[in-house]
């Protein structure tokens, strides 16, 4: 599909436009954080428990850090963890799925049973325990989320490879003497990408939500501002006792805006790239 | 923050050297790792999950069992409610595609998918507990008050409104969306036209003809939801300090109570598997074709 027709197809969908606009909010925050807010998110710049005002738009927390700055810089953590964990999950998922689907036989059997085992464990509990063992940091979060989120991708890739494998053009390539590796890289992988792009967008949403959850539990990186971390401190240090809605409501709204933006975009991408897929 | 179980004991300044060695021996932590592992597996098969570090000298099993009723109550009610409401909402939405009900159901699905559970719980807490004072903010019952049975039931019910509302709201989306799409698909089938042209009221056609055929995939999907609810329980119980297994998991992780973490992981995996198995059996009850194969 040419880029221009693709862009036009996106522009015709109201949900896609809304999604992209929503997603641009955290993206702009992440890129232009230093321009948007004058305060450093980790510096004590005001009195403790300040209410929203002209200097501190969303007030300050219990030790006088600017909450709006934390919100703005927090977008960096969320987006980084979401995107990078998705990269890991995609690489693992595609690798396992393609190997299983293309080779078949005992390798397929072993890989898919292993996938089943990982799927059986409730994903989030597994991530939490894993993080508790390796220790909280941004990179550990990225790796832990990534190495546990690949299972559904692997399953999908495998079933897709199974059906692509029987296509005539693959058969033709085999007849011409193409090696397995060549067929996988040149024929199967490109056909998979259209299917995988929307899935990747949805996996980012899961990554962002998981990061927020981990940080809320105090298992995230305590040195980096993050939306989940703001909520962790709000719950632990008297956000409720003082009824500070400005401390509790904005981080969740940011998470919701980011996820909604990605969900809408992913849905639209899926409809454009895979028009014939049956949707449930 | 992370650390081996041995560090946990060695670094406690309140212990004398002798007590330290004694504790290490009692927990079997002086053995090499492979011996510890074999012991763990053997004990597990005997139903012995070890002794909790934090609740010493209680056994892991007794600690977990004491929390199970609260979690079963919270999850049981909210799980059934969310499936019931989700399916009804989805059925009406799919039956009248493009209507206002349909659009709001879709919006609801998207919104619940994009919100963190714990944040939704916190906002409910802020509004209904802090600002309006309608419901208590934490726990499952008022401590230190003697109550007769009806008062006690009322007290627990008041405490469970907000946590249940949180789980129901967050879990509502997937079953609603699935039902909507399935009902929308089915509503073009011939037998639906026949039922309609027989002059049956639309409500009967929807609930007795369309929804009935759709119940099969939905019932197998309820097993998938079980995976979600485990995470939902952990966050909801943490936000509302509910004395269940979810909060216990969180506490165990924070206090590095390794035997307890292992025990909870094992029991969670086993119960999710069991529940899946139950759903499979139920499926064959709903669909006789599966039984005959």
Interface residues (C-beta under 8 A of the other chain):
Chain A: X120 X121 X122 X123 X124 X125 X126 X128 X129 X132 X133 X134 X135 X136 X205 X209 X212 X213 X216 X217 X218 X219 X228 X231 X234 X235 X240 X243 X245 X248 X249 X251 X252 X255 X256 X258 X259 X260 X263 X264 X279 X280
Chain B: X1 X2 X110 X111 X113 X114 X115 X116 X117 X118 X119 X120 X122 X123 X125 X126 X130 X131 X137 X178 X181 X182 X227 X230 X231 X234 X235 X238 X239 X249 X250 X253 X254 X256 X261 X264 X265 X268 X269 X272 X273
